[in-house]
Amino acid sequence: MKLTRRRFGALAGAASALTALPRFARAQNYPTRAVRLIVGYAPGGATDITARLVAQRLSERAGQSFIVENRPGAGTNLATEQVVQATADGYTLLVATAANAINATLYEKLSFDFVRDMAPVAGLIRMQNVLEVHPSVPATTVPELVAHAKQNPGALIIGSPGIGSPGHVSGELFKMMTGVDMLHVPYRGVAPALQDLLSGRIHVMIDNMATAVEYIRSGRVRALAVTTTFRSPLLPDLPTIGDFVPGYEASSWFGVAAPRNTPSDIIDSLNRDINAVLAEPAIAARFDALGGAALTGSPADFARLIADETEKWGKVVRFSGAKAT
């Protein structure tokens, strides 16, 4: 899916100039009842943990409950569809993720168009991933890994939590930008992929920092670099991939989106409250522990991120030839 200037304008417009609902639904009275935050993943993962941290503080600020509901399935598409079809009154919100940007190209047919049907509200967090290898791989740096892979085309196996996952497309971006040939093996989730990396059945993986850090510290896997443009407070001596592959950047990110036509003053009110929560030192500390950083900004800033990521990952998905199964 290529985002034209017109399509980006539609997304940005959804974030700033939305159709108003009757006065009783406007921001001065919002919220008057519980607000649902729909998460497209099972409980316990980074998306769910982030959503619950923010929901708790929003509940305390608003005096109304922000309730996290998990609706996993179809690569977050079930959760997104539920919110797309909800009443545009600010009481059903989606925890949007990088998967929404990836799925726009990965899936040939969806019942919704994320850019058209959702209104960006606010970013939440940008999560770091880490490029790691089994200790048997003779590489301690990114250049050494690239050299080894080029000397042994197709010999290295790179695992991921599944086709179209951030770990998968981050690996495909690495292959695309370095010209290396590694065999991709998708798994059904992070845990089985990590177990096979620990045992040496696969050689390379791009993993969530919070999941990987203890295995890295214990020496069971070897970290080569982080995928973001900034270093990790958990492993501050670890370089970025971009230090060796100029322009490389990949991350998992989460934010909040609402159905199209949600009143703009409700969008703005939610954005202010979310940014206030993200500025709290306690939230920043928890995000550090998750291997992430707060993703603050306006609805238009979040719209721009979604547009850029949709275009970027569309190129990578087409390069890889991946299709949703």
N, C-alpha and C positions, 0 to 999 in steps of 0.2 A: 504494500500500500504506500504510494508516494503522496506526501502531503504537499499540495500546491499552496501557493500564497493564499488563495481563496479559502482552502480548507483550514489553514492555520487561522485565518481571520475569523472563520466560523467558530473555532474552538476558543479563541481569545474573546470573541464577542459573547460566547456563552458564559464566560467568567465575569463579564462586566456589565452587560446590558441585557438582562433577562426579563421575560414577561412577568408582570406582577400578578399576584393573587389577591383576593379580597383582603380588606384591612385587618380582619381578625387573624390572618396568618402572617402578618408583617413582623419585622424584627423587634418592634417595641414590646410585643407580647410573647416573643419566642425565647425559649420553649415553654409551653404550658403543660407538657406531658413528656413521657419518656421518648428519647430519640434512639433509633436503632442504628448501629454500625455493623454493616454486613461484611464479613471477612471470608474470602474465597478459599481458605485453608483450614485444616483441622486445628483444634486447640493445641497449644504448646510450642508452636514454631515462632520464629522471629516476628512474623506479621501479626500473629495473635497476641504475642507479648507486648509489642508496641501499641497495638490498638487498645489493649486493656490498661496500659499505663496512662495513655492519653485520655481514655474514656473516664477513668476514675477522677482525674483532675478536672475534666470538663463538667462532670456531674457536681463536683464540689463548687465550682465557679457559678454554674447555672442554677443550682438548687433543684434540678431535675435530673433523672437518671439517663445516662448515656450507656446503653446496653449493647455489648458485643455479641453478635450472633454469627456462628460459624456455618458456612454453607460451602463445603469443599466439593470439587468435582469439575471435570472438563477444563482443567487449567485455569480456574477462576471464572470461567464463562457463566456458570450457573448463578454465582453470586452477582455478577455484573448484570445479567439479564433480569434478575429479581429487582434490582434497584432501578434499572431502566424503565421497568413497568410500574414502578411505585408512583404514588401521588407526589407531585413536585411541591411539597410543602415544608421540606427541611427535616422531616421526622424519619426518613429512611435514607441513610447515607452509605456509600461504598468506601471501604478501604482499598483504594486503587493501588496497583503495584506495577512493576516493570512488565509483568506478564500481560497486562492490558495492551502495552505498546507492542510486545512481541506477537501476541495473538492476532493482531490486525493483519499480519501477513501469513502467519503460520496456518491459520484456519481459512480454508477456501470459502466457507459459507458460515456466517454468523447471523443470528436473528437481530442483531443491533450493530450500529456503527458507533464505536466508543467516542470518537471525535464529535460526531453529530449529536449523539443522544445523552451525553453526560456533561455536566458543568463542573469544571475544576474549582475546588474550594481552597485547599491549602496543602502544601507538602508537609510531611511528618519527619522522615528520616532517610538518609542515604547510607546504605549498608556496604561495608567493605567486604570483598571476597579476596581470597588468597590463592595464588598459584603454588601448588605443592606437588612433590614427587615422592615416590617410594625411595628409601635410602639406597636401593640397588641401582638406581639411575645415576650414571656418572656425570652429574651436573650439580653444581652448587650456585650457579648464577643463571639468569635468563639467557645471556649469550651462549653459555655452555650448553644449555638445553636446546637452543635453536641449532647450534652446530652439530650436536649429537643426533638430533632428529633428521637433519639434512643428510648426514652421513649414513643414516639407517632409515630410509623412507618406508613408512608403513609399519615399522617395528614397534613403535611406542603406542600404547593403548591409553586413550584419555577417556575417563569415565565422567558421567554426569548424573544428576538426579532424575533426568528424563528429557525426552525430546521437547525442545522449546523452552526449557527451564533457563533461568539466568546463567546457571553454571554451564549449560550446553552452549548457548549463543556466545558467552564470554570466551569459551574455548575456540569456537568457530571464528570469532573476531581475531583471536591470537593467530590461528592458522592462516587466516586471510592476509593479515598484515605482515607476517614473517615468512610466508611461503613454505611452511613445514607441512609434512604429510604425517598425520597421526590418525589412527583408527579410533573413531568415536563409538563407545558402548554406552547406551542409555540404561539406567536402572529405574526402578519404581521407588524413588525417594533417595534422600541423602544417605540414610543409614546403610543400606546394602552397598552403595557405591563406596562409601568410606571404608566399610569392612573389607572390600576387595582391594582397596588401595593399601590398607594396613597389612594385608596378607601378601601383597605383591602380584595379585592376579591382574591388576591394572597398574599403570606406571605414573600417570599424571591425572590431576584433578584440580578444578577451580571450585573451591569450597567457601562456605560462609565462615568468616573469621571467628565468630563466637563458637561455632562448632569445632573448628580445627585447632584453636589455639593451644589447648592442653596437649594434644597429640604432637604438635610442633615443639612445645617446650620439653616434652619427654623424649624427643628424638625419634618417635615412631614414624613420623613423616618429616620431610625436609621442605621448609618454605623457601621459595625463591623470590617472591615479590607480591605486593598487594596490587589489586586491579584498579584502584582509584588513583586520582591525581595527588592525593594527600596520604601521608604515612599513617600508620595505625598507632594509637597510644598504647595498645596492647603489646605490640612488637615494634617499638620505635626505630630500631636499627634496620628494619627490613625495607629495602627500596621499593619503588613502584615499577610496574612493568613499563610505564611510560618513560622511565629513566633510560631504558634501553631500546624501546620501540616507540619512537616519537609519535604522539597523537593517540596512543592506546589509552582507553578509559572504559571501564565497565563496572557497573554497580547495581545492586538491588536497591530499589527505592519504594517507599510507601507514601501515600497521601490520602486525602479525603476528596471524594467527588459526590455530586448530587444529581438527581435527574434533571434533564434539560427543562428550562422554564421555572426552576426554583427562583423565587424572588431575589433580586440582587442584594437587597438590604439584609436578607437572611444569610446569603453567601458571605457578605462582608462581615456580619456579626460573628459568624462561625470562624472566619479567617482571623479576626482579631483575637478571639478567645484561644484558638489553637496556637497562634504565635506567642501569646502570653504564656501558655503552658510550656511551650518548647524553650522559652527563655529561663525557666526555673532551673536553678543549679542541680536540684535533685534529679530532674529529668535528664539533664545533660550528663550526669554521672551514670545513670542507667544506660543511656545510649552509648557512652564510652564502653561500658561493659559488654554491650551487644556488638561492638565493633562498628559503630556508626556515628553519624553526626546529624544534628538537627537540620532539616530542610525548610528553612523559613522563607517567607516571601508572600507576595500578593497572589490572588487568584490568577492574574495574568502571568505571573512568574511560573506558576505550576502548569498553566496551559502551555507555555513555551517549552517547558521540560517535556511534557507529554508529546508535543509535536516533534521536537528534536529526536526523542527516543524512538518514536514510531518510525520515523524516516531512517534512522541509523540501523535499528534492528531489522527493518524490512530488507535493507541491502544485505545484511549478514544472513538472514534466513534464506534469501534467494541464492546467495553464494553457496550455502551448505546444501541446498536442495531439500531441506527438512520439510516434512508435512505432518500435521497432527494425525495421530492414530486413534 
